[in-house]
């Protein structure tokens, strides 16, 4: 995949599934985000911006370290197009870090197939 290719696809109007992620440092090591708050930020590259709370799935277990997810909500995919997205982490000390860095998660919302005529 080239850098312009989407990392995640969603069909117009779909919601209920989730976009997962694992937050890592420059060496690919999962970041400890236990107890931190996480937001999923997504902006259409041409129009509006969406910001939503995400799930911090990091637990004491090393297998879930750095794991996050966002469950799509009604309205998130109402506008077909290409979106830039990222995870914003606010740690317990108030510091904020955004992932991935540099760049974005590329999300494409594809248009749904029109309903057949009666």
N, C-alpha and C positions, 0 to 999 in steps of 0.2 A: 504494500500500500504506500502511496506517496503521502507526503505531509498534508495534501489537500483532501485526501480521501477521509470520509467519516470514520470515527472509531465506534460509533453506535448509531443504529437506525431505529426509527420509530415511525409508525404510520399515522397520518393525520387522524385525530380523534381518539387514538388509543391511549389507554391509561390503565394503571393497576399493576403492571410489571415494574421492575426496578432496574436502575442502572447501578452496578456495583463498582467499587474501586478499591485499590490498595495504595495508600499514601506512602511514598518512599523517598529517601534522601538521594543525593547524586550518585551514590554507589549502589542504589537499588535495594537498600536495607529498609524494611518497614519501620515507619515512625511510630513512636509510642504516643498515642492520642487518648489514652484512657482518661476519662473524666472531662475531656475537652468538648466544647460544643462545635458542631459542624453544620455548615450551610452549603447547599448546592446552588451555584450561580450559573444561569444560562441566559445568553443574550442572542437574539437573532442578529446576524451580522449586518442586516439592513434596517431593522426597526426596533422593537421593544425589548425591554430587559425583564427578566424574571429572577426572583431570589426566593429561595425556599429552604426551610429547615430540612436537614438530612439526618439519617441515622448514623450514630457512631457505634459501630459494631466491635470496636476494640475492647477486649476483655483482658484479664490477667493472663489468659492462655496465649502463648506465643503464636499459635496457629491463626489467631484473629487479629494480631497486632497490625494497626494501620488500616483495618478494613472499615469501609464506609459504604452507604447505599442511599439512594433516593428513590422512593416509590412515586411513580408518575401519578399526577392528580388530574382530574377533569379540567380541561382548559390548557394544560401544558403543551399539548400537541395540536392545538386548533389552527395554527398558522404554519403551513408547509414552508420549508426553507432550510438553510444551513445555520447552525447555531455554534457559538463558542461557549464552552462551559468550563467550570473549575470548581474545586472544593476549597472552601474557606474554613480554616480551623482557628478557633479562639481558645487558647490554652487557659488553664486555671489562673495564671499570673497576669492575664489580660493581653498577652502578646498574640499577634495574628500572623498566620502563615497561609499562603495560598498554594495549591497543588493543581496541576503540575506546574513546575517552574523550570524552564520557560515554556511558553506555549499554552495551548488549550486542549481540552477534550473536544473533538469535533463531533457534533450530533446533527444528523440529517433527519428532518421530518418530511417524509414523502407523502404526496397527495394520495388520498384514497381513490379507489376505483369508483366512478359514478354508479349509482344504483341503476339497474336495468329499467327500461320503460315498462309500464304495465301492459 
